[in-house]
C-alpha cells in the first residue's frame, strides 16, 4: 500500500496505529544495528502483512532508539570518551587517547552530514526512487559481496586502541553508503573496519561508537522535521511507542551481533544478505511484492 505524506514527509506510520507500529518497532530495532538493512525489512514486513508502508520518516526517527541502545550497551566506552575528553581539555592534554578519538569521530561524521544535506531532497521524500525494492535488493547483494571479501581477507588482528585518524576517516566515508537503502550503516562501517584488519568484535564496537553522532543527528533532525510538519498528538504518541519498543530490540540486536561475531564470523550475515537480496529481486519480478 502507498504511504502517506505530511507536508512532503513520508508519515505512513501514523495510520498503522499502536499495535502495528510496536511490531515494526521490534523489526526496526533488531535490523537497524545488524548488518542486514533495516530499510529492506521495513519494506518487506508491511508488504507481506498487507500493511501500509510506515515511511522513511519513521525509519529515520527510529535512529533515536538505536542511539539509546548503543549508549546503554557501550556506556563505559561512551563515558570514557566524554569525560576523558573533557578531562583532557581541562588538562590541555590534547594527546590524550579519548580526546583524539572523540575528535576523529566528529571529523569522520562530516562526510555523511554533507552527503545527507546534499541528497536530502530524495532521501526521505514521498515516493523516493531510492526506496524501491529493486534498489534495496541490489544493495543487499553488493554489500553482501563486499562483506564476504572483507571477512575472507581480513587478518582480524587490530584492536580499537590501534586505530588511527586515517582508519577513522575511511570508516566515516564508508558510513555514507548507509544513505542508500539496503546498504545498512552497520553493514558499511563493519565491512570497512574488517578491511582494516580489525578483530570482528572490535570492528563492531568501532562501528557503533563512530556512528553515534550520525545516528543522533539523523534521529533528532527527523523529529524536528516532523515538528515542522505539525505532526498531531496521535502521531507523536504512535511514534513514541515505536521508539520504546525499538530501543529494547536494538539492545538485543547489539548483543546478538557481538555474540555471533565472537562465536562464528560475519558469514551468517553474508549469507542472509544474499538470500534477502535475491528474494527481493525475485519477489518484485514475479509480482509477489510491489516495487
Phi and psi restraints in degrees (value plus and minus 20) as a CYANA .aco file:
   2 UNK   PHI     -91.0   -51.0
   2 UNK   PSI     133.2   173.2
   3 UNK   PHI    -108.1   -68.1
   3 UNK   PSI     155.4   195.4
   4 UNK   PHI    -125.8   -85.8
   4 UNK   PSI     140.1   180.1
   5 UNK   PHI    -144.0  -104.0
   5 UNK   PSI     120.4   160.4
   6 UNK   PHI    -146.1  -106.1
   6 UNK   PSI      83.6   123.6
   7 UNK   PHI      29.4    69.4
   7 UNK   PSI      27.7    67.7
   8 UNK   PHI      69.5   109.5
   8 UNK   PSI     -33.5     6.5
   9 UNK   PHI    -108.3   -68.3
   9 UNK   PSI     124.0   164.0
  10 UNK   PHI    -103.5   -63.5
  10 UNK   PSI      82.4   122.4
  11 UNK   PHI    -142.6  -102.6
  11 UNK   PSI      23.3    63.3
  12 UNK   PHI     -83.9   -43.9
  12 UNK   PSI     -38.7     1.3
  13 UNK   PHI     -83.2   -43.2
  13 UNK   PSI     -48.0    -8.0
  14 UNK   PHI     -81.3   -41.3
  14 UNK   PSI     -63.4   -23.4
  15 UNK   PHI     -91.2   -51.2
  15 UNK   PSI     -36.7     3.3
  16 UNK   PHI     -91.9   -51.9
  16 UNK   PSI     -51.3   -11.3
  17 UNK   PHI      66.3   106.3
  17 UNK   PSI     155.3   195.3
  18 UNK   PHI     -86.0   -46.0
  18 UNK   PSI     -67.8   -27.8
  19 UNK   PHI     -83.9   -43.9
  19 UNK   PSI     -67.6   -27.6
  20 UNK   PHI     -87.0   -47.0
  20 UNK   PSI     -58.5   -18.5
  21 UNK   PHI     -86.6   -46.6
  21 UNK   PSI     -53.9   -13.9
  22 UNK   PHI     -83.3   -43.3
  22 UNK   PSI     -62.1   -22.1
  23 UNK   PHI     -82.5   -42.5
  23 UNK   PSI     -66.0   -26.0
  24 UNK   PHI     -88.3   -48.3
  24 UNK   PSI     -47.8    -7.8
  25 UNK   PHI     -83.6   -43.6
  25 UNK   PSI     -59.4   -19.4
  26 UNK   PHI     -83.2   -43.2
  26 UNK   PSI     -65.6   -25.6
  27 UNK   PHI     -82.8   -42.8
  27 UNK   PSI     -66.9   -26.9
  28 UNK   PHI     -82.0   -42.0
  28 UNK   PSI     -65.8   -25.8
  29 UNK   PHI     -82.7   -42.7
  29 UNK   PSI     -61.8   -21.8
  30 UNK   PHI     -89.2   -49.2
  30 UNK   PSI     -59.8   -19.8
  31 UNK   PHI    -110.0   -70.0
  31 UNK   PSI     -38.3     1.7
  32 UNK   PHI     -82.7   -42.7
  32 UNK   PSI     -58.7   -18.7
  33 UNK   PHI    -125.5   -85.5
  33 UNK   PSI     -20.7    19.3
  34 UNK   PHI    -114.8   -74.8
  34 UNK   PSI     129.5   169.5
  35 UNK   PHI     -98.7   -58.7
  35 UNK   PSI      32.1    72.1
  36 UNK   PHI    -150.0  -110.0
  36 UNK   PSI     -13.3    26.7
  37 UNK   PHI      56.1    96.1
  37 UNK   PSI      83.2   123.2
  38 UNK   PHI     -89.5   -49.5
  38 UNK   PSI     -54.9   -14.9
  39 UNK   PHI     -80.7   -40.7
  39 UNK   PSI     -61.8   -21.8
  40 UNK   PHI     -78.8   -38.8
  40 UNK   PSI     -66.2   -26.2
  41 UNK   PHI     -91.4   -51.4
  41 UNK   PSI     -51.5   -11.5
  42 UNK   PHI     -95.0   -55.0
  42 UNK   PSI     -34.6     5.4
  43 UNK   PHI    -109.8   -69.8
  43 UNK   PSI     -60.7   -20.7
  44 UNK   PHI     -89.8   -49.8
  44 UNK   PSI     -72.2   -32.2
  45 UNK   PHI     -78.9   -38.9
  45 UNK   PSI     -71.5   -31.5
  46 UNK   PHI     -80.6   -40.6
  46 UNK   PSI     -58.5   -18.5
  47 UNK   PHI     -84.0   -44.0
  47 UNK   PSI     -64.0   -24.0
  48 UNK   PHI     -88.3   -48.3
  48 UNK   PSI     -51.2   -11.2
  49 UNK   PHI    -108.1   -68.1
  49 UNK   PSI     -24.9    15.1
  50 UNK   PHI      56.2    96.2
  50 UNK   PSI       3.4    43.4
  51 UNK   PHI    -114.9   -74.9
  51 UNK   PSI     141.6   181.6
  52 UNK   PHI     -88.4   -48.4
  52 UNK   PSI     124.1   164.1
  53 UNK   PHI     -81.2   -41.2
  53 UNK   PSI     104.0   144.0
  54 UNK   PHI     -85.0   -45.0
  54 UNK   PSI     -38.7     1.3
  55 UNK   PHI      72.7   112.7
  55 UNK   PSI     136.8   176.8
  56 UNK   PHI     -89.5   -49.5
  56 UNK   PSI     -45.8    -5.8
  57 UNK   PHI     -83.8   -43.8
  57 UNK   PSI     -57.1   -17.1
  58 UNK   PHI     -83.7   -43.7
  58 UNK   PSI     -67.8   -27.8
  59 UNK   PHI     -81.3   -41.3
  59 UNK   PSI     -60.6   -20.6
  60 UNK   PHI     -86.7   -46.7
  60 UNK   PSI     -64.0   -24.0
  61 UNK   PHI     -85.2   -45.2
  61 UNK   PSI     -50.9   -10.9
  62 UNK   PHI     -86.6   -46.6
  62 UNK   PSI     -29.8    10.2
  63 UNK   PHI     -77.5   -37.5
  63 UNK   PSI     -49.7    -9.7
  64 UNK   PHI     -86.2   -46.2
  64 UNK   PSI     -50.6   -10.6
  65 UNK   PHI     -86.3   -46.3
  65 UNK   PSI     -61.5   -21.5
  66 UNK   PHI     -83.9   -43.9
  66 UNK   PSI     -57.9   -17.9
  67 UNK   PHI     -80.3   -40.3
  67 UNK   PSI     -67.9   -27.9
  68 UNK   PHI     -80.4   -40.4
  68 UNK   PSI     -63.7   -23.7
  69 UNK   PHI     -85.2   -45.2
  69 UNK   PSI     -64.6   -24.6
  70 UNK   PHI     -85.2   -45.2
  70 UNK   PSI     -65.7   -25.7
  71 UNK   PHI     -82.4   -42.4
  71 UNK   PSI     -61.2   -21.2
  72 UNK   PHI     -85.9   -45.9
  72 UNK   PSI     -67.9   -27.9
  73 UNK   PHI     -87.8   -47.8
  73 UNK   PSI     -60.6   -20.6
  74 UNK   PHI    -126.5   -86.5
  74 UNK   PSI      17.9    57.9
  75 UNK   PHI     -78.7   -38.7
  75 UNK   PSI     -59.9   -19.9
  76 UNK   PHI     -83.0   -43.0
  76 UNK   PSI     -59.1   -19.1
  77 UNK   PHI     -88.1   -48.1
  77 UNK   PSI     -65.6   -25.6
  78 UNK   PHI     -83.5   -43.5
  78 UNK   PSI     -64.7   -24.7
  79 UNK   PHI     -81.2   -41.2
  79 UNK   PSI     -61.4   -21.4
  80 UNK   PHI     -83.4   -43.4
  80 UNK   PSI     -61.2   -21.2
  81 UNK   PHI     -85.7   -45.7
  81 UNK   PSI     -65.4   -25.4
  82 UNK   PHI     -89.5   -49.5
  82 UNK   PSI     -78.1   -38.1
  83 UNK   PHI     -93.7   -53.7
  83 UNK   PSI     -51.2   -11.2
  84 UNK   PHI     -84.9   -44.9
  84 UNK   PSI     -60.1   -20.1
  85 UNK   PHI     -87.7   -47.7
  85 UNK   PSI     -63.2   -23.2
  86 UNK   PHI     -82.1   -42.1
  86 UNK   PSI     -60.8   -20.8
  87 UNK   PHI     -84.9   -44.9
  87 UNK   PSI     -58.4   -18.4
  88 UNK   PHI     -85.5   -45.5
  88 UNK   PSI     -59.3   -19.3
  89 UNK   PHI     -84.7   -44.7
  89 UNK   PSI     -62.3   -22.3
  90 UNK   PHI     -82.2   -42.2
  90 UNK   PSI     -56.3   -16.3
  91 UNK   PHI    -107.0   -67.0
  91 UNK   PSI     -27.7    12.3
  92 UNK   PHI      38.6    78.6
  92 UNK   PSI      14.9    54.9
  93 UNK   PHI    -120.0   -80.0
  93 UNK   PSI      60.7   100.7
  94 UNK   PHI    -100.8   -60.8
  94 UNK   PSI     -15.9    24.1
  95 UNK   PHI    -117.1   -77.1
  95 UNK   PSI     -20.7    19.3
  96 UNK   PHI     -79.4   -39.4
  96 UNK   PSI     117.6   157.6
  97 UNK   PHI     -80.4   -40.4
  97 UNK   PSI     -66.4   -26.4
  98 UNK   PHI     -80.0   -40.0
  98 UNK   PSI     -62.4   -22.4
  99 UNK   PHI     -84.9   -44.9
  99 UNK   PSI     -66.1   -26.1
 100 UNK   PHI     -83.8   -43.8
 100 UNK   PSI     -63.6   -23.6
 101 UNK   PHI     -86.5   -46.5
 101 UNK   PSI     -58.0   -18.0
 102 UNK   PHI     -83.2   -43.2
 102 UNK   PSI     -62.4   -22.4
 103 UNK   PHI     -84.9   -44.9
 103 UNK   PSI     -61.6   -21.6
 104 UNK   PHI     -81.7   -41.7
 104 UNK   PSI     -60.6   -20.6
 105 UNK   PHI     -81.8   -41.8
 105 UNK   PSI     -62.6   -22.6
 106 UNK   PHI     -82.7   -42.7
 106 UNK   PSI     -65.2   -25.2
 107 UNK   PHI     -83.3   -43.3
 107 UNK   PSI     -58.3   -18.3
 108 UNK   PHI     -91.9   -51.9
 108 UNK   PSI     -34.4     5.6
 109 UNK   PHI    -104.8   -64.8
 109 UNK   PSI     -40.4    -0.4
 110 UNK   PHI     -76.4   -36.4
 110 UNK   PSI     -65.2   -25.2
 111 UNK   PHI     -77.6   -37.6
 111 UNK   PSI     -64.4   -24.4
 112 UNK   PHI     -92.2   -52.2
 112 UNK   PSI     -49.9    -9.9
 113 UNK   PHI     -85.1   -45.1
 113 UNK   PSI     -66.4   -26.4
 114 UNK   PHI     -82.0   -42.0
 114 UNK   PSI     -67.0   -27.0
 115 UNK   PHI     -83.1   -43.1
 115 UNK   PSI     -58.8   -18.8
 116 UNK   PHI     -84.0   -44.0
 116 UNK   PSI     -58.7   -18.7
 117 UNK   PHI     -89.7   -49.7
 117 UNK   PSI     -63.8   -23.8
 118 UNK   PHI     -82.5   -42.5
 118 UNK   PSI     -60.5   -20.5
 119 UNK   PHI    -123.9   -83.9
 119 UNK   PSI      -3.3    36.7
 120 UNK   PHI     -80.5   -40.5
 120 UNK   PSI     -49.6    -9.6
 121 UNK   PHI     -87.2   -47.2
 121 UNK   PSI     -41.1    -1.1
 122 UNK   PHI    -133.6   -93.6
 122 UNK   PSI     -37.2     2.8
 123 UNK   PHI     -86.1   -46.1
 123 UNK   PSI     -68.8   -28.8
 124 UNK   PHI    -136.3   -96.3
 124 UNK   PSI      -5.3    34.7
 125 UNK   PHI     -96.0   -56.0
 125 UNK   PSI     138.9   178.9
 126 UNK   PHI     -84.2   -44.2
 126 UNK   PSI     113.5   153.5
 127 UNK   PHI      47.3    87.3
 127 UNK   PSI      10.3    50.3
 128 UNK   PHI     -77.9   -37.9
 128 UNK   PSI     110.0   150.0
 129 UNK   PHI     -84.6   -44.6
 129 UNK   PSI     -39.0     1.0
 130 UNK   PHI     -95.2   -55.2
 130 UNK   PSI     -36.3     3.7
 131 UNK   PHI    -113.9   -73.9
 131 UNK   PSI      -7.9    32.1
 132 UNK   PHI     -90.7   -50.7
 132 UNK   PSI     130.2   170.2
 133 UNK   PHI     -88.7   -48.7
 133 UNK   PSI     -47.4    -7.4
 134 UNK   PHI     -85.3   -45.3
 134 UNK   PSI     -62.5   -22.5
 135 UNK   PHI     -83.1   -43.1
 135 UNK   PSI     -65.8   -25.8
 136 UNK   PHI     -83.9   -43.9
 136 UNK   PSI     -60.8   -20.8
 137 UNK   PHI     -83.2   -43.2
 137 UNK   PSI     -65.2   -25.2
 138 UNK   PHI     -83.9   -43.9
 138 UNK   PSI     -60.6   -20.6
 139 UNK   PHI     -81.4   -41.4
 139 UNK   PSI     -60.7   -20.7
 140 UNK   PHI     -81.0   -41.0
 140 UNK   PSI     -63.3   -23.3
 141 UNK   PHI     -87.2   -47.2
 141 UNK   PSI     -63.7   -23.7
 142 UNK   PHI     -83.8   -43.8
 142 UNK   PSI     -66.6   -26.6
 143 UNK   PHI     -89.5   -49.5
 143 UNK   PSI     -51.7   -11.7
 144 UNK   PHI     -82.5   -42.5
 144 UNK   PSI     -61.3   -21.3
 145 UNK   PHI     -86.2   -46.2
 145 UNK   PSI     -63.1   -23.1
 146 UNK   PHI     -84.9   -44.9
 146 UNK   PSI     -60.4   -20.4
 147 UNK   PHI     -85.5   -45.5
 147 UNK   PSI     -56.7   -16.7
 148 UNK   PHI     -84.2   -44.2
 148 UNK   PSI     -64.1   -24.1
 149 UNK   PHI     -83.1   -43.1
 149 UNK   PSI     -63.2   -23.2
 150 UNK   PHI     -83.1   -43.1
 150 UNK   PSI     -64.1   -24.1
 151 UNK   PHI     -84.9   -44.9
 151 UNK   PSI     -57.6   -17.6
 152 UNK   PHI     -91.4   -51.4
 152 UNK   PSI     -61.3   -21.3
 153 UNK   PHI    -115.3   -75.3
 153 UNK   PSI     -36.8     3.2
 154 UNK   PHI     -85.3   -45.3
 154 UNK   PSI     123.4   163.4
 155 UNK   PHI    -112.2   -72.2
 155 UNK   PSI     -31.8     8.2
 156 UNK   PHI      32.9    72.9
 156 UNK   PSI      29.6    69.6
 157 UNK   PHI    -133.4   -93.4
 157 UNK   PSI     -53.4   -13.4
 158 UNK   PHI    -101.6   -61.6
 158 UNK   PSI     130.8   170.8
 159 UNK   PHI    -134.5   -94.5
 159 UNK   PSI     152.7   192.7
 160 UNK   PHI     -82.4   -42.4
 160 UNK   PSI     -55.4   -15.4
 161 UNK   PHI     -94.7   -54.7
 161 UNK   PSI     -19.6    20.4
 162 UNK   PHI    -124.4   -84.4
 162 UNK   PSI     -22.3    17.7
 163 UNK   PHI     -92.4   -52.4
 163 UNK   PSI     135.3   175.3
 164 UNK   PHI    -138.1   -98.1
 164 UNK   PSI     155.5   195.5
 165 UNK   PHI     -80.3   -40.3
 165 UNK   PSI     -60.0   -20.0
 166 UNK   PHI     -80.4   -40.4
 166 UNK   PSI     -65.0   -25.0
 167 UNK   PHI     -79.6   -39.6
 167 UNK   PSI     -65.0   -25.0
 168 UNK   PHI     -84.0   -44.0
 168 UNK   PSI     -60.0   -20.0
 169 UNK   PHI     -88.7   -48.7
 169 UNK   PSI     -55.7   -15.7
 170 UNK   PHI     -82.4   -42.4
 170 UNK   PSI     -66.1   -26.1
 171 UNK   PHI     -87.6   -47.6
 171 UNK   PSI     -55.3   -15.3
 172 UNK   PHI     -83.7   -43.7
 172 UNK   PSI     -60.3   -20.3
 173 UNK   PHI     -86.2   -46.2
 173 UNK   PSI     -59.4   -19.4
 174 UNK   PHI     -82.4   -42.4
 174 UNK   PSI     -51.0   -11.0
 175 UNK   PHI     -81.6   -41.6
 175 UNK   PSI     -45.9    -5.9
 176 UNK   PHI     -80.0   -40.0
 176 UNK   PSI     -47.9    -7.9
 177 UNK   PHI     -80.4   -40.4
 177 UNK   PSI     -43.0    -3.0
 178 UNK   PHI     -84.4   -44.4
 178 UNK   PSI     -37.5     2.5
 179 UNK   PHI     -89.9   -49.9
 179 UNK   PSI     -39.2     0.8
 180 UNK   PHI    -109.7   -69.7
 180 UNK   PSI      97.3   137.3
 181 UNK   PHI     -74.8   -34.8
 181 UNK   PSI     113.6   153.6
 182 UNK   PHI      81.6   121.6
 182 UNK   PSI     -39.5     0.5
 183 UNK   PHI     -96.2   -56.2
 183 UNK   PSI     -68.5   -28.5
 184 UNK   PHI      63.6   103.6
 184 UNK   PSI     103.4   143.4
 185 UNK   PHI     -82.8   -42.8
 185 UNK   PSI     -64.8   -24.8
 186 UNK   PHI     -81.8   -41.8
 186 UNK   PSI     -60.2   -20.2
 187 UNK   PHI     -86.4   -46.4
 187 UNK   PSI     -64.0   -24.0
 188 UNK   PHI     -88.9   -48.9
 188 UNK   PSI     -62.5   -22.5
 189 UNK   PHI     -95.2   -55.2
 189 UNK   PSI     -57.4   -17.4
 190 UNK   PHI     -83.5   -43.5
 190 UNK   PSI     -63.0   -23.0
 191 UNK   PHI     -81.1   -41.1
 191 UNK   PSI     -65.5   -25.5
 192 UNK   PHI     -82.1   -42.1
 192 UNK   PSI     -61.3   -21.3
 193 UNK   PHI     -86.1   -46.1
 193 UNK   PSI     -55.7   -15.7
 194 UNK   PHI     -88.1   -48.1
 194 UNK   PSI     -57.0   -17.0
 195 UNK   PHI     -82.3   -42.3
 195 UNK   PSI     -43.0    -3.0
 196 UNK   PHI    -107.8   -67.8
 196 UNK   PSI      -7.1    32.9
 197 UNK   PHI      47.7    87.7
 197 UNK   PSI       7.5    47.5
 198 UNK   PHI     -99.9   -59.9
 198 UNK   PSI     131.2   171.2
 199 UNK   PHI     -80.5   -40.5
 199 UNK   PSI     128.8   168.8
 200 UNK   PHI     -77.6   -37.6
 200 UNK   PSI     -70.0   -30.0
 201 UNK   PHI     -86.2   -46.2
 201 UNK   PSI     -56.6   -16.6
 202 UNK   PHI     -89.0   -49.0
 202 UNK   PSI     -54.5   -14.5
 203 UNK   PHI     -84.3   -44.3
 203 UNK   PSI     -61.4   -21.4
 204 UNK   PHI     -86.4   -46.4
 204 UNK   PSI     -63.2   -23.2
 205 UNK   PHI     -81.0   -41.0
 205 UNK   PSI     -64.4   -24.4
 206 UNK   PHI     -79.1   -39.1
 206 UNK   PSI     -65.7   -25.7
 207 UNK   PHI     -78.9   -38.9
 207 UNK   PSI     -66.1   -26.1
 208 UNK   PHI     -88.2   -48.2
 208 UNK   PSI     -65.3   -25.3
 209 UNK   PHI     -85.5   -45.5
 209 UNK   PSI     -62.5   -22.5
 210 UNK   PHI     -85.6   -45.6
 210 UNK   PSI     -50.3   -10.3
 211 UNK   PHI    -100.5   -60.5
 211 UNK   PSI     -28.9    11.1
 212 UNK   PHI     -75.0   -35.0
 212 UNK   PSI     -70.4   -30.4
 213 UNK   PHI     -81.8   -41.8
 213 UNK   PSI     -61.3   -21.3
 214 UNK   PHI     -86.8   -46.8
 214 UNK   PSI     -60.8   -20.8
 215 UNK   PHI     -83.7   -43.7
 215 UNK   PSI     -65.7   -25.7
 216 UNK   PHI     -82.9   -42.9
 216 UNK   PSI     -65.3   -25.3
 217 UNK   PHI     -81.9   -41.9
 217 UNK   PSI     -64.0   -24.0
 218 UNK   PHI     -84.3   -44.3
 218 UNK   PSI     -63.8   -23.8
 219 UNK   PHI     -86.0   -46.0
 219 UNK   PSI     -68.9   -28.9
 220 UNK   PHI     -89.9   -49.9
 220 UNK   PSI     -53.5   -13.5
 221 UNK   PHI     -81.8   -41.8
 221 UNK   PSI     -61.5   -21.5
 222 UNK   PHI     -89.1   -49.1
 222 UNK   PSI     -56.7   -16.7
 223 UNK   PHI     -80.6   -40.6
 223 UNK   PSI     -60.6   -20.6
 224 UNK   PHI     -86.2   -46.2
 224 UNK   PSI     -59.9   -19.9
 225 UNK   PHI     -84.4   -44.4
 225 UNK   PSI     -60.2   -20.2
 226 UNK   PHI     -86.7   -46.7
 226 UNK   PSI     -56.5   -16.5
 227 UNK   PHI     -83.5   -43.5
 227 UNK   PSI     -64.9   -24.9
 228 UNK   PHI     -85.7   -45.7
 228 UNK   PSI     -48.2    -8.2
 229 UNK   PHI    -103.8   -63.8
 229 UNK   PSI     -17.1    22.9
 230 UNK   PHI      40.4    80.4
 230 UNK   PSI      27.3    67.3
 231 UNK   PHI     -79.0   -39.0
 231 UNK   PSI     113.2   153.2
 232 UNK   PHI     -98.2   -58.2
 232 UNK   PSI     155.3   195.3
 233 UNK   PHI     -80.3   -40.3
 233 UNK   PSI     -60.0   -20.0
 234 UNK   PHI     -83.5   -43.5
 234 UNK   PSI     -60.8   -20.8
 235 UNK   PHI     -80.5   -40.5
 235 UNK   PSI     -63.3   -23.3
 236 UNK   PHI     -85.1   -45.1
 236 UNK   PSI     -59.7   -19.7
 237 UNK   PHI     -88.8   -48.8
 237 UNK   PSI     -57.8   -17.8
 238 UNK   PHI     -83.8   -43.8
 238 UNK   PSI     -63.4   -23.4
 239 UNK   PHI     -82.8   -42.8
 239 UNK   PSI     -59.0   -19.0
 240 UNK   PHI     -82.1   -42.1
 240 UNK   PSI     -59.5   -19.5
 241 UNK   PHI     -82.5   -42.5
 241 UNK   PSI     -65.6   -25.6
 242 UNK   PHI     -80.3   -40.3
 242 UNK   PSI     -61.7   -21.7
 243 UNK   PHI     -84.4   -44.4
 243 UNK   PSI     -62.7   -22.7
 244 UNK   PHI     -83.1   -43.1
 244 UNK   PSI     -67.0   -27.0
 245 UNK   PHI     -87.4   -47.4
 245 UNK   PSI     -62.7   -22.7
 246 UNK   PHI     -84.9   -44.9
 246 UNK   PSI     -51.9   -11.9
 247 UNK   PHI     -82.5   -42.5
 247 UNK   PSI     -62.5   -22.5
 248 UNK   PHI     -88.3   -48.3
 248 UNK   PSI     -66.3   -26.3
 249 UNK   PHI     -88.7   -48.7
 249 UNK   PSI     -50.1   -10.1
 250 UNK   PHI     -86.9   -46.9
 250 UNK   PSI     -56.9   -16.9
 251 UNK   PHI     -82.2   -42.2
 251 UNK   PSI     -63.6   -23.6
 252 UNK   PHI     -83.0   -43.0
 252 UNK   PSI     -57.1   -17.1
 253 UNK   PHI     -82.9   -42.9
 253 UNK   PSI     -61.9   -21.9
 254 UNK   PHI     -81.7   -41.7
 254 UNK   PSI     -67.4   -27.4
 255 UNK   PHI     -79.2   -39.2
 255 UNK   PSI     -63.0   -23.0
 256 UNK   PHI     -84.4   -44.4
 256 UNK   PSI     -64.0   -24.0
 257 UNK   PHI     -81.0   -41.0
 257 UNK   PSI     -69.7   -29.7
 258 UNK   PHI     -84.2   -44.2
 258 UNK   PSI     -56.8   -16.8
 259 UNK   PHI     -85.6   -45.6
 259 UNK   PSI     -64.5   -24.5
 260 UNK   PHI     -87.1   -47.1
 260 UNK   PSI     -63.4   -23.4
 261 UNK   PHI     -85.4   -45.4
 261 UNK   PSI     -55.0   -15.0
 262 UNK   PHI     -93.0   -53.0
 262 UNK   PSI     -63.5   -23.5
 263 UNK   PHI    -107.4   -67.4
 263 UNK   PSI     -47.1    -7.1
 264 UNK   PHI    -144.7  -104.7
 264 UNK   PSI    -123.1   -83.1
 265 UNK   PHI    -193.6  -153.6
 265 UNK   PSI    -185.2  -145.2
 266 UNK   PHI    -107.5   -67.5
 266 UNK   PSI     -22.7    17.3
 267 UNK   PHI     -80.7   -40.7
 267 UNK   PSI     -57.7   -17.7
 268 UNK   PHI     -76.9   -36.9
 268 UNK   PSI     -56.0   -16.0
 269 UNK   PHI     -95.0   -55.0
 269 UNK   PSI     -53.1   -13.1
 270 UNK   PHI     -81.9   -41.9
 270 UNK   PSI     -70.0   -30.0
 271 UNK   PHI     -81.4   -41.4
 271 UNK   PSI     -64.1   -24.1
 272 UNK   PHI     -82.0   -42.0
 272 UNK   PSI     -62.3   -22.3
 273 UNK   PHI     -84.4   -44.4
 273 UNK   PSI     -60.9   -20.9
 274 UNK   PHI     -82.9   -42.9
 274 UNK   PSI     -66.2   -26.2
 275 UNK   PHI     -83.4   -43.4
 275 UNK   PSI     -61.5   -21.5
 276 UNK   PHI     -84.6   -44.6
 276 UNK   PSI     -66.0   -26.0
 277 UNK   PHI     -81.4   -41.4
 277 UNK   PSI     -64.4   -24.4
 278 UNK   PHI     -84.0   -44.0
 278 UNK   PSI     -61.7   -21.7
 279 UNK   PHI     -79.6   -39.6
 279 UNK   PSI     -65.3   -25.3
 280 UNK   PHI     -82.5   -42.5
 280 UNK   PSI     -66.7   -26.7
 281 UNK   PHI     -85.4   -45.4
 281 UNK   PSI     -60.9   -20.9
 282 UNK   PHI     -89.3   -49.3
 282 UNK   PSI     -62.1   -22.1
 283 UNK   PHI     -82.1   -42.1
 283 UNK   PSI     -58.2   -18.2
 284 UNK   PHI     -90.3   -50.3
 284 UNK   PSI     -61.5   -21.5
 285 UNK   PHI     -82.5   -42.5
 285 UNK   PSI     -58.4   -18.4
 286 UNK   PHI    -114.4   -74.4
 286 UNK   PSI     -19.7    20.3
 287 UNK   PHI      65.0   105.0
 287 UNK   PSI      -9.0    31.0
 288 UNK   PHI     -88.2   -48.2
 288 UNK   PSI     -57.3   -17.3
 289 UNK   PHI    -146.3  -106.3
 289 UNK   PSI     122.0   162.0
 290 UNK   PHI     -95.8   -55.8
 290 UNK   PSI     121.0   161.0
